[in-house]
Amino acid sequence: MTGTGTPPGSPGSPLRVGLVGYGLAGSVFHAPLIAATEGLVLDSVATSSPERQEQARAEFPDVRFAARPDELFERADELDLIVLASPNKTHVPLATEALKAGLPVVVDKPLAGTAAEARDLATLAEERGLFLSVFQNRRWDNDFLTLRKLIAEGALGDVWRFESRFERWRPQPKGGWRESGDPAEIGGLLYDLGSHVVDQALVLFGPVTQVYAESVVRRTGAEADDDTFLALTHANGVRSHLYVSATAAQLGPRFRVLGSRAGYVKYGLDPQEAALREGKRPGRGWGEEDASLYGRVGAGESPLTGGGRVEPTLPGDYPAYYAAVAEALLRGGPNPVGAREAAAALDVLEAARRSAREGTAVAL
């Protein structure tokens, strides 16, 4: 469903997208992926920064600008979709305004600070018959797509333990709202990278019944958690061990997945974020990685010494998210990441925060 005004024109006429925010998320991820999607066009960008406006105009000469998000909502009849790439604390109020203006919405993760807020947004969207989706791009990481294939094929047997690491070595804090200790900012790695690893675990193995977490602030001058571990017990018995850190001087495997038949070990990050940061855009060869980074599948052998068989990594496919958004809005396809899915992940993140604070496991 589109905005309250004129619907998209003739078949093939693209949906007009208003993007709120042109920082890291807006400029590196959303704008390029929107522009690369058939059926979507980046119509407007809301940012009060002259520098960011100039940056956007350099790549998208026809884009229009607004100084404030509400300027976009006021001309809802000229837009068909709002994308929120603004700071975390603005997600709920801006999504609420956009939905009340009659506009479908995509929100960068995390959708909200609490699961209750996320479910309230989901209810609002449902009551108004509007599309509401959450940008969980790492469902389309190369290693995650490969792991899903291996599990679907039964190559690992019954999965017993899922280890997922999103580790970096950033000994000096960068500052900004993402590293702020103010709870209102919803900063820290638990809600940043943790949103990704928890979402992936839920997609793979379903609901969680128990959460244990350790979350600390290690770097001098840091205010928000920068080294966090979560242990999840899924209802089906799978155990997920999830690590997110900015203080890892030696990086562990991105995935180590152990099953009754075999295990899968994969090092290195999906290449798409780095490519987007370098100004590369989706096209031929997008999302492919060098064969030297392929993971290995085997049993009773060390992948570090060549044990197991090489498992070619499927290409990553971030463009698939916005292709699914366009399909949902234009032809009634499924929502690629629903708001209630995001709320379930926030249940886990809230339990993790409580577990870390109280030093005990939390039942869900």
N, C-alpha and C positions, 0 to 999 in steps of 0.2 A: 504494500500500500504506500502511496506517495503522499506528498504534502496536501494541505487543505485547499490549495489553489488549483491551477491548471495542471492536468496530468501530463505525463510525458507525451510527446507528439506521436507521429506515425511510427509504426514498427521500425526498430533500428535507431530511433531517436534516443540518445543517451540520457541517463538519469543525472540530474544536476546535483553535485555534492558540495556542501558547505563544510569546510574543515576548520575546527576551532583549535588553535594552537599551532605554532610552527617552530617549536623547539626540536629536541632530538626525535621524539616520537613522530611529530607532524612532518618534519622535513626529510628524515631518513627513511621512515617506514611508510606512513600513510599516503603522503602526496605521490611519491613515485609509484606505489602499488595501485592507487586509484587511477592514475593516468595510464597505467599499463593494462587496465581492465576494459575489455569490450563491453559496452553498455553503460559505462560510467564516464563522467567528465568532471574534472576539478573546476568548479565554477567560482567559488569564493573561499577566501581564507580570512579568518578573524584573528588578528594580532595587532597590538598597539605599537609594536616595535618597528620603527622605520627600517632598521637594518634587516629584520626578518622579512618585511614586505619586499625589500629590494632583492633579497635572496630568493624569495618565491617568484618574483617577477622575472628574474633571470632565466629560470627554468620553465616557467609557465607564463608566457607573455600575455595571454588573454585572461588571466585570472583577475577577479575583482577582490576588493579588500573591504573589511569592516574593522573598526577599531575595537569593537566589543562584541561578544557573542550574541547579545540580545538584538543587535542590528540584523543578524541573520534570521533570528526567530521572527522578527517583525515583518520580514518579507518571505514568510513561509511559502507563499504562493509561487515564488520564483525558484524554489529548491525542492528536491525530492529525497534528500538524505542528509543528515547531519552526522559528522564524525568528530568525536571528542578526543583530542590528543593533548588535552590540557592537564595541569597538575592534578594529582589524585584527589585532593580535597574538593575540587570543583566538579567531579564526575556526577555525584548525585544531584546537586542543585541544577546543573546545566542539563543533564539528561531529563530531569523533571520538567524544566522549562520547554525543552524541545518537544517532548511528547505532548505537553499541554498545547503547544502550538500546532500539533497535528503532524509532526515530522517523524519519520522513522529515524532510528539512531543506532550508530555503532560507537561503542565506548572502549577505549584502551583499557587493558587490565591494570589494576583490579577495578572491577565495576564499582565497588563501594568499599567503605571501611568496615562494614559489618554485613553478615548474611541477612539480617532483618531488613536493612536498607535495600539490599539487592532484591529481595523478594517483594518489597513494596514497589520498586521500579518495575519488576516483572508484572505485578498485578496491574499497575497503571497502564502499561503497554497493552496488556491483554484486554482490559476494559475498553480501551480506545481502538482496539483492532490494529495496532501499530507494531511494526517490526522493531525489535530491540536485540542487538547482538553484541558480543564481547570479543575484542581482538585478541585471540590467543594464538598468535602466529606460530608458536613453536609446536603446535600439532602438525605443522607441515615442515618441520626440520627433517633433514635427510636421514639422520640416525633413528629418529622416532618412527618415520615411515618404514624404514627397514626393519625395525624391531616389531612393529605391528604385523608386517608380512611374515616374519619368522614365527611369531606366535600363532597366527592364523593357519600357517602351514603345519603346525605341530612340530617344528624342527627342534624346539627346546623341551618338548614334553609338557608336563605340568610345571608351571613356573612357581618356584618356592620363594625366591627373594629377588627383588628389583632394587638395584643400587643406581642412583642417578645423582650426578654431580654437576653443578654449575659453579665452577670455581674460577677465580681470577686472582692476580697478584697486583693489588693496588694499595701499597703501604701508606700512601698519603691521601687522606680524604680530599675529595674535590669540593665539598660544600654543596650548597643548593638545597632545595626542598627535599630531594630524594634521600639526603643524609641528615635531615633535620631530626632532632629529638622531640619536636613538638608533636604530640599525638594527633593533632588536627591535620597535620600534613600527610599522614599515612605513609611515612617514609620507612627506610630500613630494608634489608634484604629479604626478610620474611615475606613482606607483601610485594616486593619487586620480583626478584628471581624466584622466590618461593611460590608465587602465583603460577609460574610456568611449571615447575617440577611437580607441584601438587596436582595441577590440572592434568598433566600427562599421566600421573599415577592413577587418577580416577578414571580417565578414558580407558586405560589398559586393563585395570583390575577392579573397577567398580567401587561401591560404597565402602566407607571406613567405619570401623567400630571403636577404635582406640587410637589415641595420639599421644606420643611422648616427644618432647622437644627440649633442646638445649640451645639457648640464644644469648650471645654475649656481644659486648662492644670491646674490641681489642685495640684499635688504633688510637694513638694519642690525638686528641682533638675531635675524634668521632663522637657523634651524639646518638646515632641509631645503630641497631644491630648490624654487624658486618661479618659475623661468623655463626651460622645457624645450622643445626642438624635436626631432622625430623624422622621419627620412626612411626610408620603407620601400619596398623593391622587391618587388612581388608576383610570384609564379611566372608569372602571365599577362602580365607586362610593365607593368602599371599602377604608377605611382609615387604613393605617398601621402606628403604633407607635413603633419605634424601639430604643432600648437602648443598648449601649455598654459602659462598664465602668470597670476600674480597681480600683475604689474608692468607691465601694458599701459596706458599713459596714453591711448592712442587705440586703440579696438577695431577689429580687422579684420573681414572678413566671416566669418560662422560657417562657411559653405561656399563654396568656389569650385571648381567641377568642370569640367574642360576635356575635351571629346571631339572626335572627328573631324567631327561634324556641328554641334555647338553646345556652349555652356557654360551652367552654372547658377550664379548668384550669389545668396546669401541672407544677409542681415544679421539680427542679433537672436537671442536665446535663446528656446527653447520656453517657453511661459508656465506650464507646469504646476507647476514647483517654486515659483515665486513665488506662485501661487494657493494651494498647499498651506501655504506659510509664513504666508499671510494668514488661514488658517483656512477657506478655501473647500474644498468637497468635490465629488467627481465627481457630475455630473448634467447637466441640459440645457445645451448649449453648452460642455461641458467640452473643454478643449484647443484651442479656437478662438482665432485671433489676428486683430488688426485688419488690414484689407486693405492699410493703408499699409506693413505689414511684409512683404508677399508678395515672394518672390524674382522674378528675371527669367531668361528663357531666350533666348539669341540668339547671333549669331556676328558678330565684327568690329565690335561696338558696345559702348559703355560703359553699364552699367546705371545708373550714377550720373547720367547725362544723359538717362535715359529710353529707352535703347536696348534692343532685344529686347522680347519679349512678357512680360506679367505672368503668373506661374505661381501660381495660388491655392494656399496652403499647406493640406495636409490637417490635420484636427484631430489633436493629439497624443493618445495613448491609454495612459497608464501603467496604468489599470485592466486593460488587456488582459493584463498579465503575470500578475497573480494570478488572473484568470479562466482562463488557461491552466494555472496550477498546480492550481486546483480541478478542471479538466477531466482533468488527468493523474491525479490521485489518486482521483477518483470514477469515472471512466469509461475510464481507460487511455489518455488522449490523450498526445501527444508532450510531452516536457520542453521548455519554452520557451527555456531556456538551460542546456545540459548542463555538467557539471563538466569534461569533456575539452575543450570549447570554451574554457572559462576557462583551462585549462592552456595551450592554444595561445597565448592572449593573453599569459599570463605568460612564455612562451618569448620573446616579442618584448620585453616589459618588461625581462626579465633581460639580453637582448642589448643593449638601449638603455642600461642602466646600465653595462654593461661598455664599450660604445662611447664613452660620455661620459667614462668614467674613463681610457680608453687613447687616446682621440683617433683612433680608426680605425673603419672599417666592420666589422661582425661578420656572418659568414655563418651561416645557419641550415640 
